[in-house]
Amino acid sequence: MPGLTITFTDEELAALRGFARREQVSMKAYAHDTVVGRIQQEALREGYRRLRAELSAEEGQRIRAAAGASAARIAAEVGG
């Protein structure tokens, strides 16, 4: 499995060590889980953005269709 070497300052490493200790896992496991969690979070955000854009486009089409129907109805009433 591919690996990665990460350089930390003394303060960053101490913080990582403290977080891992509180979670009762190794620093390697804590760092891995934190990175994977961030990857999953970004994937969810991107999925939300795509879904929101799709729904916004559909809503825009419904609004334009409704506005067109209303305009046609008003034109018929005024003209008739």
N, C-alpha and C positions, 0 to 999 in steps of 0.2 A: 504494500500500500504506500503511495507517495507520502512524503513527509515535508515538513517546513520548519526551518529554524527561525525563531523570532528573537530579536534583541530588545531587551527592556532596560530602562534605567533602574537603579537600585530601588527607587521609590515605587515604580510600577511593579517590579517583581515582588516587593513586600506586600503591595496591595493585592496582587494576584494570589500570593501565598495565603493571605488572610481570607480572601473570598473562598478559596478552595477548602481551607480548613473549616470554615463555617458550614460549607455544604458537605463536608466530610468526604471529599473526593480528591484525587490527585490534581496537581496544577495542570497537568496535561489534559486530563478529562474535563476539568473546568474550562480551560481555554477552548478545547474542541467544542464542547457543548454551547459555549457562548457564541462562537463563530457560526456554528450550524444554526443556532437559534436566530441569529441575525440574517442569515441567508434565507431561512424560512419566512421571517418577518417581511423581508423585501419581496419575496415571491408573492406573499399574500397582498402586499400593497400594490404590486403591479397588476395582479388579478383584479383587485378592487378598481384600480384606475381604468382598466380595459372595460370592465363591466359597467362602470359609471358612464364612460364615454358612449358605450353602446346604448345604454338606457336613455342617456341624454339625447342622442340622435333620434331614437324612436319617439321620445316625448316631443321633440321638435317637429317631427313629421306629423304627429297627432295634432299638435297645436296649429300648424300651418293648414292642415286639412280642415280642422274645425273653424279656423278663421275664414278659410275660403268658402265653406258652407254658409257661415254667417253672412259673409259679404254678398253671396249670391241670393240669400233669402232677403236681405235688406234691399238689394237692387230690385228684386222682383216686387217687393212691397212698394217701393218708391215709384217704380216704373208702371206698376199695375194699378 
